[in-house]
Amino acid sequence: MTEQDTIKKLRVLLPHWIEHNNSHMAEFRKWEGEAKKESGEEVAQLLDKAIRDMEEAGKSLSEALEKVGGPLEGAGHHHH
């Protein structure tokens, strides 16, 4: 794969990964609340840490997307 092909592919993949990461964070937040009620503070704190770690990952993914030129215009929803 040429460098240009790689960049083009990343411009399609990165937005999907960012969206996927955000979806997981939303689900973790939901379960963090449930854990506080049912499982205690320790589990909730660990889920909160996971959310914060994923927020950092999201920032890195967004920065990578910016470096490759942003989302590819007209790109469909790809998983590969």
C-alpha positions in Angstrom: 0.0 0.0 0.0 1.4 3.4 -0.9 1.7 6.2 1.6 -1.2 8.0 -0.2 -3.4 4.9 0.0 -2.6 4.6 3.7 -3.5 8.2 4.3 -6.7 7.8 2.3 -7.6 4.7 4.3 -6.9 6.4 7.6 -9.2 9.3 6.6 -12.0 6.8 6.3 -11.1 4.6 9.3 -10.3 7.3 11.9 -13.8 8.9 12.0 -15.3 5.4 12.5 -12.8 4.6 15.3 -13.6 8.0 17.0 -17.4 7.3 16.7 -16.9 3.8 18.0 -14.8 5.0 21.0 -17.4 7.6 21.8 -20.1 5.0 21.8 -18.2 2.8 24.2 -17.6 5.7 26.5 -21.4 6.4 26.6 -22.0 2.8 27.5 -19.3 2.9 30.2 -20.9 6.0 31.7 -24.2 4.2 31.9 -22.7 1.3 33.7 -20.6 3.5 35.9 -23.9 4.8 37.4 -25.2 1.3 37.8 -22.0 0.2 39.5 -22.2 3.0 42.0 -25.7 1.8 43.0 -25.1 -1.9 42.9 -21.4 -2.8 43.1 -19.9 0.0 45.1 -17.5 2.8 44.6 -14.4 0.9 43.6 -15.9 -0.6 40.4 -17.4 2.8 39.6 -14.0 4.5 40.0 -12.3 1.9 37.7 -15.0 2.5 35.1 -14.5 6.3 35.5 -10.7 5.8 34.9 -11.5 3.7 31.8 -13.7 6.6 30.5 -10.9 9.1 31.1 -8.4 6.9 29.4 -10.7 6.5 26.4 -11.2 10.3 26.3 -7.4 10.6 26.0 -7.4 8.0 23.2 -10.2 9.9 21.5 -8.1 13.1 21.6 -5.2 11.2 20.0 -7.4 9.7 17.3 -8.8 13.2 16.5 -5.3 14.6 16.3 -4.3 11.8 14.0 -7.3 12.5 11.8 -6.3 16.2 11.7 -2.7 15.3 10.7 -3.9 13.1 7.7 -6.2 15.9 6.4 -9.5 15.3 8.1 -12.3 12.9 7.1 -12.4 11.9 3.5 -15.3 13.7 1.8 -18.0 11.3 0.5 -16.6 8.3 2.3 -19.2 5.8 3.3 -19.4 3.9 6.5 -16.4 1.5 6.4 -15.2 -1.0 8.9 -12.0 -2.2 7.2 
